Amino acid sequence: MTIYVLEQGAVLAKKDGRMIITKAKQVLDEIPLKKIERINLLGNITLTSQMINYCLDNKIEVIFMTQHGRYRGKHYIDEYRNVLLRLKQYERATDKQFQLEISKSIVQGKLQNYYNFLTQKSKNLPKGLLSEERAGIRTVIEKINRAKTVDEVRGYEGIGSKIYFSGFKKCIRTEELTFNGRTAHPPKDEVNAMLSLGYYFLYVEMLLAINTVGLDPYFGNLHTIDVSKQSLLFDLVEEFRCVIIDNFVLNLINLKTIKKEDFEKRENDIYYFTKDGMKKYITEYEQMMKQKLKYHLDSEENYIRTIFEKQARHYARVVLGDEEKYQPYYLEKI
């Protein structure tokens, strides 16, 4: 069970085999410790030393986020390091051809999922409404094959994403929520707030998968490597953005599960979820994560979190040379 704690000023303590959540000495909730697999803390929330020790002893990941869901850090359990894998990963970081081929695969996979997404959604829209976007994405995918540098690949990724979000806007079947194109930091409308929160959660999911495999999240290929950027993390989430988060968000919008009253506009016209809106979003997110999808390399049906770990392991095998080519995750029907 993944636990989310949103109540600002809450304290998490361990007592009689249960996690007790209190605020101002009042008990808000009690959860059996044996049921807890991960704890996500959003905002100003405290753990007692006994609770911290229990999480460390039982390998329970504790994720720290801002009140609005942006990742800040986690209790690091350092048993997952794979020295031989990381040495090879660092060696690959100087292999320009390896970086180029991996970058091409990631972006082609991402854009192919964009194309499949728009193709699937077009079946319920007026004929030809998404034809221009679909054709544009196909053209960009073909151009990636001829790219000579990672910078070129990044450029094509940016072009393809801009085309895609033009099509994504046309898939929205309600005028209640606003979407004026992708504005990530900060979100300037309700739909961008939904997408950004979903991507934050996706980063956490993939980071945990990367850590479990023993990879270094700071050494990637597509995204530039610097002191503070977790390049591999950003690389591996790319192919999952549309398949997992965009589809989830669009369903919330079109089914009117999330509504305008679930948001509030603050200073500088930045949109955030209300407390109740955040709870609703998280509930729907966890329900979605319990679904099973087909994993493209073995055709098995797996829970989504298992697929993240499988894909990280696939990348690790490519780094080690056990598999020749990185094959990005894709779904023909999204």
HELIX and SHEET records of a PDB file:
HELIX    1   1 LEU A   33  LYS A   35  5                                   3    
HELIX    2   2 SER A   49  ASP A   57  1                                   9    
HELIX    3   3 ASP A   78  TYR A   80  5                                   3    
HELIX    4   4 VAL A   83  ARG A   92  1                                  10    
HELIX    5   5 LYS A   96  SER A  122  1                                  27    
HELIX    6   6 SER A  131  ILE A  144  1                                  14    
HELIX    7   7 VAL A  150  CYS A  171  1                                  22    
HELIX    8   8 GLU A  190  VAL A  213  1                                  24    
HELIX    9   9 SER A  231  VAL A  237  1                                   7    
HELIX   10  10 GLU A  238  PHE A  240  5                                   3    
HELIX   11  11 ARG A  241  ASP A  246  3                                   6    
HELIX   12  12 ASN A  247  ASN A  254  1                                   8    
HELIX   13  13 LYS A  260  ASP A  262  5                                   3    
HELIX   14  14 GLU A  267  ASP A  269  5                                   3    
HELIX   15  15 LYS A  275  MET A  289  1                                  15    
HELIX   16  16 ILE A  304  LEU A  320  1                                  17    
SHEET    1   A 4 THR A   2  VAL A   5  0                                        
SHEET    2   A 4 ARG A  38  LEU A  42  1                                        
SHEET    3   A 4 GLU A  61  MET A  65  1                                        
SHEET    4   A 4 TYR A  71  LYS A  74 -1                                        
SHEET    1   B 4 GLN A  26  PRO A  32  0                                        
SHEET    2   B 4 ARG A  18  LYS A  23 -1                                        
SHEET    3   B 4 VAL A  11  LYS A  15 -1                                        
SHEET    4   B 4 THR A  46  LEU A  47  1                                        
SHEET    1   C 2 PHE A 263  LYS A 265  0                                        
SHEET    2   C 2 TYR A 271  PHE A 273 -1                                        
SHEET    1   D 2 LYS A 292  LYS A 294  0                                        
SHEET    2   D 2 GLU A 301  TYR A 303 -1                                        
END                                                                             
